[in-house]
Amino acid sequence: MHQQRSEPHLSPSSDTEDIVAILAPRLAYFAGVARTEHVTRAAQEMQVPQSTLSRAMVRLEQDLGVDLFARRGRTVSLTPAGRTFLSSVERALAEIERAADEVRADADPTTGKVAFGFLHTMGSETVPGLIRAFRADHPRVRFSLVQNYGEAMIERLRSGELDLCLTSPVPDAPDLVSRRLDEQKLRLVVPADHRLASRRRIRLAEAADETFVTLEPGYGLRRITDDLCQQAGFRPRVAFEGEEAETLRGLVAAGLGVALLPPPAVPRPGVVELTVTAPRAAREIGVAWLDGHPDTPPVAAFKRFLLSKRGNLLPD
Protein backbone atom coordinates (compact mmCIF):
# COMPACT_ATOMS: atom_id res chain seq x y z
CA MET A 1 0.00 0.00 0.00
CA HIS A 2 2.83 2.39 0.83
CA GLN A 3 4.43 1.74 -2.58
CA GLN A 4 1.21 2.48 -4.43
CA ARG A 5 0.57 5.73 -2.57
CA SER A 6 4.14 6.98 -3.12
CA GLU A 7 3.95 6.57 -6.92
CA PRO A 8 3.27 9.65 -9.06
CA HIS A 9 -0.29 10.12 -10.20
CA LEU A 10 -1.78 11.79 -13.24
CA SER A 11 -4.32 14.54 -12.92
CA PRO A 12 -6.45 16.10 -15.67
CA SER A 13 -4.09 19.10 -15.65
CA SER A 14 -0.92 17.03 -16.09
CA ASP A 15 1.22 18.26 -18.95
CA THR A 16 2.80 16.08 -21.64
CA GLU A 17 6.09 15.65 -19.79
CA ASP A 18 4.25 14.41 -16.69
CA ILE A 19 2.24 11.94 -18.75
CA VAL A 20 5.32 10.54 -20.46
CA ALA A 21 7.31 10.27 -17.22
CA ILE A 22 4.52 8.40 -15.44
CA LEU A 23 3.26 6.15 -18.24
CA ALA A 24 6.49 5.26 -20.05
CA PRO A 25 7.84 2.72 -17.51
CA ARG A 26 4.56 0.75 -17.74
CA LEU A 27 4.29 0.55 -21.53
CA ALA A 28 6.50 -2.51 -21.98
CA TYR A 29 4.54 -4.28 -19.21
CA PHE A 30 1.28 -3.40 -20.96
CA ALA A 31 2.53 -4.68 -24.34
CA GLY A 32 3.70 -7.94 -22.74
CA VAL A 33 0.35 -8.61 -21.07
CA ALA A 34 -1.53 -7.65 -24.24
CA ARG A 35 0.61 -10.02 -26.31
CA THR A 36 0.14 -13.06 -24.03
CA GLU A 37 -3.35 -12.22 -22.71
CA HIS A 38 -2.22 -13.85 -19.49
CA VAL A 39 -0.71 -12.04 -16.50
CA THR A 40 1.21 -15.04 -15.13
CA ARG A 41 2.69 -15.96 -18.51
CA ALA A 42 3.66 -12.33 -19.20
CA ALA A 43 5.32 -12.05 -15.80
CA GLN A 44 7.36 -15.18 -16.51
CA GLU A 45 8.43 -13.97 -19.95
CA MET A 46 9.45 -10.54 -18.65
CA GLN A 47 10.96 -11.97 -15.46
CA VAL A 48 9.07 -9.69 -13.09
CA PRO A 49 6.90 -10.63 -10.11
CA GLN A 50 3.29 -11.22 -11.08
CA SER A 51 2.12 -8.87 -8.34
CA THR A 52 4.27 -6.07 -9.76
CA LEU A 53 2.80 -6.61 -13.21
CA SER A 54 -0.78 -6.71 -11.95
CA ARG A 55 -0.35 -3.51 -9.94
CA ALA A 56 1.26 -1.76 -12.92
CA MET A 57 -1.71 -2.61 -15.17
CA VAL A 58 -4.25 -1.47 -12.59
CA ARG A 59 -2.41 1.80 -12.07
CA LEU A 60 -2.06 2.34 -15.83
CA GLU A 61 -5.82 2.03 -16.24
CA GLN A 62 -6.39 4.36 -13.31
CA ASP A 63 -4.05 6.99 -14.71
CA LEU A 64 -5.63 6.81 -18.17
CA GLY A 65 -9.16 6.66 -16.77
CA VAL A 66 -10.16 3.80 -19.13
CA ASP A 67 -10.36 0.00 -18.94
CA LEU A 68 -7.69 -1.55 -21.15
CA PHE A 69 -8.41 -5.18 -20.26
CA ALA A 70 -11.43 -7.39 -19.67
CA ARG A 71 -10.39 -9.82 -16.93
CA ARG A 72 -11.30 -13.46 -16.44
CA GLY A 73 -9.08 -14.62 -13.59
CA ARG A 74 -5.46 -14.37 -14.75
CA THR A 75 -6.59 -14.40 -18.36
CA VAL A 76 -7.21 -11.01 -19.93
CA SER A 77 -8.37 -9.67 -23.26
CA LEU A 78 -8.08 -6.20 -24.69
CA THR A 79 -11.01 -3.84 -24.69
CA PRO A 80 -11.53 -1.59 -27.73
CA ALA A 81 -9.67 1.15 -25.85
CA GLY A 82 -6.90 -1.33 -25.09
CA ARG A 83 -6.51 -2.24 -28.78
CA THR A 84 -6.29 1.44 -29.71
CA PHE A 85 -3.72 2.04 -27.01
CA LEU A 86 -1.71 -1.06 -27.96
CA SER A 87 -1.30 0.07 -31.55
CA SER A 88 0.39 3.31 -30.48
CA VAL A 89 2.38 1.63 -27.69
CA GLU A 90 3.85 -0.91 -30.11
CA ARG A 91 4.92 1.86 -32.47
CA ALA A 92 6.49 3.79 -29.59
CA LEU A 93 8.35 0.75 -28.27
CA ALA A 94 9.56 -0.13 -31.77
CA GLU A 95 10.91 3.39 -32.19
CA ILE A 96 12.71 3.18 -28.83
CA GLU A 97 14.21 -0.16 -29.87
CA ARG A 98 15.29 1.30 -33.20
CA ALA A 99 16.94 4.25 -31.43
CA ALA A 100 18.72 1.92 -29.01
CA ASP A 101 19.99 -0.21 -31.89
CA GLU A 102 21.18 2.90 -33.70
CA VAL A 103 23.20 4.31 -30.80
CA ARG A 104 24.68 0.89 -30.07
CA ALA A 105 25.68 0.58 -33.72
CA ASP A 106 27.25 4.05 -33.71
CA ALA A 107 29.37 3.09 -30.70
CA ASP A 108 30.49 -0.25 -32.10
CA PRO A 109 34.34 -0.31 -32.21
CA THR A 110 34.37 -1.90 -35.67
CA THR A 111 31.40 -0.39 -37.48
CA GLY A 112 30.60 2.71 -35.40
CA LYS A 113 30.20 6.29 -36.57
CA VAL A 114 32.26 9.46 -36.17
CA ALA A 115 30.60 12.87 -36.59
CA PHE A 116 33.44 14.96 -37.98
CA GLY A 117 33.44 18.63 -38.92
CA PHE A 118 36.04 20.52 -40.94
CA LEU A 119 36.67 23.75 -42.80
CA HIS A 120 35.62 24.05 -46.43
CA THR A 121 39.27 24.47 -47.44
CA MET A 122 40.05 21.06 -45.90
CA GLY A 123 37.39 19.26 -47.91
CA SER A 124 38.85 18.70 -51.34
CA GLU A 125 42.13 17.02 -50.38
CA THR A 126 43.06 16.98 -46.70
CA VAL A 127 40.00 15.28 -45.19
CA PRO A 128 39.57 12.64 -47.92
CA GLY A 129 43.24 11.72 -47.48
CA LEU A 130 42.88 11.50 -43.70
CA ILE A 131 39.82 9.28 -43.86
CA ARG A 132 41.39 7.01 -46.45
CA ALA A 133 44.48 6.56 -44.24
CA PHE A 134 42.38 5.95 -41.12
CA ARG A 135 40.18 3.39 -42.81
CA ALA A 136 43.20 1.36 -43.84
CA ASP A 137 43.11 0.04 -40.26
CA HIS A 138 39.41 0.69 -39.55
CA PRO A 139 37.73 -0.18 -42.86
CA ARG A 140 34.14 -0.35 -41.56
CA VAL A 141 33.98 2.78 -39.42
CA ARG A 142 31.40 5.21 -40.80
CA PHE A 143 31.62 9.02 -40.95
CA SER A 144 29.05 11.78 -40.78
CA LEU A 145 30.87 14.71 -42.40
CA VAL A 146 30.03 18.38 -41.91
CA GLN A 147 31.75 21.26 -43.74
CA ASN A 148 31.35 24.66 -42.14
CA TYR A 149 33.22 27.67 -40.80
CA GLY A 150 34.91 27.54 -37.42
CA GLU A 151 32.39 29.24 -35.14
CA ALA A 152 29.49 27.22 -36.53
CA MET A 153 31.37 23.96 -35.96
CA ILE A 154 32.22 24.93 -32.39
CA GLU A 155 28.52 25.46 -31.70
CA ARG A 156 27.75 22.05 -33.19
CA LEU A 157 30.38 20.52 -30.93
CA ARG A 158 28.69 22.12 -27.93
CA SER A 159 25.27 20.88 -29.01
CA GLY A 160 26.56 17.32 -29.39
CA GLU A 161 26.08 17.18 -33.16
CA LEU A 162 29.82 16.72 -33.76
CA ASP A 163 32.41 14.56 -32.03
CA LEU A 164 35.49 16.31 -33.43
CA CYS A 165 36.31 19.16 -35.77
CA LEU A 166 39.28 20.50 -37.70
CA THR A 167 39.26 24.26 -37.43
CA SER A 168 41.28 27.45 -37.56
CA PRO A 169 42.18 29.41 -35.52
CA VAL A 170 42.64 26.78 -32.83
CA PRO A 171 39.88 27.61 -30.29
CA ASP A 172 40.67 28.60 -26.72
CA ALA A 173 37.57 28.07 -24.56
CA PRO A 174 37.12 26.54 -21.11
CA ASP A 175 34.57 23.99 -22.28
CA LEU A 176 36.70 22.74 -25.19
CA VAL A 177 39.87 20.73 -25.58
CA SER A 178 41.94 21.70 -28.61
CA ARG A 179 45.28 20.58 -30.01
CA ARG A 180 47.38 22.29 -32.67
CA LEU A 181 48.10 19.88 -35.52
CA ASP A 182 49.73 21.86 -38.30
CA GLU A 183 50.29 25.22 -39.91
CA GLN A 184 49.23 26.39 -43.34
CA LYS A 185 50.88 29.30 -45.14
CA LEU A 186 48.64 31.93 -46.67
CA ARG A 187 49.34 33.62 -49.98
CA LEU A 188 48.30 36.90 -51.54
CA VAL A 189 46.28 35.93 -54.60
CA VAL A 190 46.18 38.52 -57.41
CA PRO A 191 44.74 38.52 -60.95
CA ALA A 192 47.12 37.23 -63.64
CA ASP A 193 47.23 40.69 -65.27
CA HIS A 194 47.73 42.55 -61.97
CA ARG A 195 50.63 44.98 -61.51
CA LEU A 196 52.07 42.64 -58.83
CA ALA A 197 51.63 39.44 -60.83
CA SER A 198 55.27 39.39 -61.96
CA ARG A 199 56.44 39.20 -58.35
CA ARG A 200 57.10 35.99 -56.41
CA ARG A 201 57.23 37.56 -52.95
CA ILE A 202 55.58 40.58 -51.40
CA ARG A 203 55.28 42.44 -48.15
CA LEU A 204 51.60 42.73 -47.30
CA ALA A 205 51.96 46.50 -46.79
CA GLU A 206 52.51 46.79 -50.55
CA ALA A 207 48.86 45.76 -51.03
CA ALA A 208 47.48 48.44 -48.73
CA ASP A 209 45.81 50.30 -51.62
CA GLU A 210 44.28 47.19 -53.15
CA THR A 211 40.63 46.12 -53.01
CA PHE A 212 40.21 42.84 -51.11
CA VAL A 213 37.74 40.00 -51.48
CA THR A 214 37.35 38.06 -48.23
CA LEU A 215 35.25 35.58 -46.36
CA GLU A 216 32.35 36.90 -44.32
CA PRO A 217 32.78 38.05 -40.70
CA GLY A 218 32.67 35.07 -38.35
CA TYR A 219 34.98 32.97 -40.50
CA GLY A 220 38.37 32.24 -38.99
CA LEU A 221 40.19 33.15 -42.20
CA ARG A 222 38.45 36.54 -42.24
CA ARG A 223 39.68 37.24 -38.71
CA ILE A 224 43.20 36.20 -39.70
CA THR A 225 43.08 38.42 -42.80
CA ASP A 226 41.99 41.44 -40.76
CA ASP A 227 44.70 40.79 -38.16
CA LEU A 228 47.47 40.43 -40.74
CA CYS A 229 46.45 43.61 -42.52
CA GLN A 230 46.42 45.43 -39.20
CA GLN A 231 49.95 44.18 -38.50
CA ALA A 232 50.94 45.47 -41.93
CA GLY A 233 49.62 48.91 -40.99
CA PHE A 234 46.34 49.17 -42.88
CA ARG A 235 42.69 48.19 -42.85
CA PRO A 236 41.63 46.30 -45.97
CA ARG A 237 39.07 47.83 -48.29
CA VAL A 238 36.63 44.95 -48.79
CA ALA A 239 34.61 44.89 -51.98
CA PHE A 240 33.15 41.38 -51.83
CA GLU A 241 32.51 38.89 -49.02
CA GLY A 242 31.91 35.21 -49.64
CA GLU A 243 31.57 31.88 -47.88
CA GLU A 244 34.06 29.71 -49.74
CA ALA A 245 37.73 30.14 -50.64
CA GLU A 246 37.48 28.93 -54.24
CA THR A 247 34.67 31.41 -54.90
CA LEU A 248 37.05 34.15 -53.75
CA ARG A 249 39.70 32.85 -56.17
CA GLY A 250 37.15 33.15 -58.95
CA LEU A 251 36.46 36.75 -57.97
CA VAL A 252 40.20 37.46 -58.00
CA ALA A 253 40.52 35.86 -61.45
CA ALA A 254 37.73 38.15 -62.63
CA GLY A 255 39.77 41.17 -61.55
CA LEU A 256 37.52 42.11 -58.66
CA GLY A 257 40.21 42.29 -56.00
CA VAL A 258 43.00 40.44 -54.21
CA ALA A 259 42.73 37.91 -51.38
CA LEU A 260 44.73 36.19 -48.65
CA LEU A 261 44.07 32.46 -49.09
CA PRO A 262 45.56 29.05 -48.32
CA PRO A 263 47.03 27.10 -51.25
CA PRO A 264 44.46 25.55 -53.61
CA ALA A 265 44.12 21.81 -54.06
CA VAL A 266 44.43 22.37 -57.83
CA PRO A 267 46.09 25.45 -59.39
CA ARG A 268 43.53 27.88 -60.75
CA PRO A 269 44.11 29.72 -64.03
CA GLY A 270 43.78 33.47 -64.10
CA VAL A 271 45.49 34.12 -60.76
CA VAL A 272 49.01 34.38 -59.39
CA GLU A 273 49.79 33.40 -55.79
CA LEU A 274 52.49 35.41 -54.04
CA THR A 275 54.46 34.45 -50.93
CA VAL A 276 53.93 37.01 -48.16
CA THR A 277 57.24 37.78 -46.44
CA ALA A 278 55.95 40.19 -43.79
CA PRO A 279 54.11 39.86 -41.56
CA ARG A 280 54.36 36.09 -41.28
CA ALA A 281 51.18 34.90 -43.01
CA ALA A 282 50.00 31.51 -41.78
CA ARG A 283 47.10 29.95 -39.97
CA GLU A 284 47.16 27.19 -37.39
CA ILE A 285 44.99 24.14 -37.98
CA GLY A 286 43.82 22.23 -34.94
CA VAL A 287 41.39 19.60 -33.74
CA ALA A 288 38.83 20.38 -31.04
CA TRP A 289 36.33 18.43 -28.98
CA LEU A 290 34.01 19.06 -26.05
CA ASP A 291 35.73 18.73 -22.68
CA GLY A 292 34.39 15.91 -20.57
CA HIS A 293 32.40 14.42 -23.44
CA PRO A 294 32.80 10.61 -23.41
CA ASP A 295 34.16 9.12 -26.62
CA THR A 296 32.76 6.04 -28.27
CA PRO A 297 35.47 3.57 -29.38
CA PRO A 298 35.45 4.72 -33.05
CA VAL A 299 35.67 8.40 -32.01
CA ALA A 300 38.54 7.63 -29.63
CA ALA A 301 40.37 5.76 -32.40
CA PHE A 302 39.95 8.60 -34.90
CA LYS A 303 41.02 11.16 -32.30
CA ARG A 304 44.24 9.21 -31.65
CA PHE A 305 44.80 9.03 -35.39
CA LEU A 306 44.42 12.80 -35.83
CA LEU A 307 46.75 13.56 -32.92
CA SER A 308 49.35 11.27 -34.49
CA LYS A 309 49.34 13.60 -37.52
CA ARG A 310 50.84 16.57 -35.67
CA GLY A 311 53.12 18.39 -38.09
CA ASN A 312 52.07 16.13 -40.94
CA LEU A 313 48.37 16.84 -41.31
CA LEU A 314 48.36 18.78 -44.57
CA PRO A 315 49.41 17.35 -47.94
CA ASP A 316 52.76 18.54 -49.27
Disulfide bonds with the S-S distance in Angstrom:
none
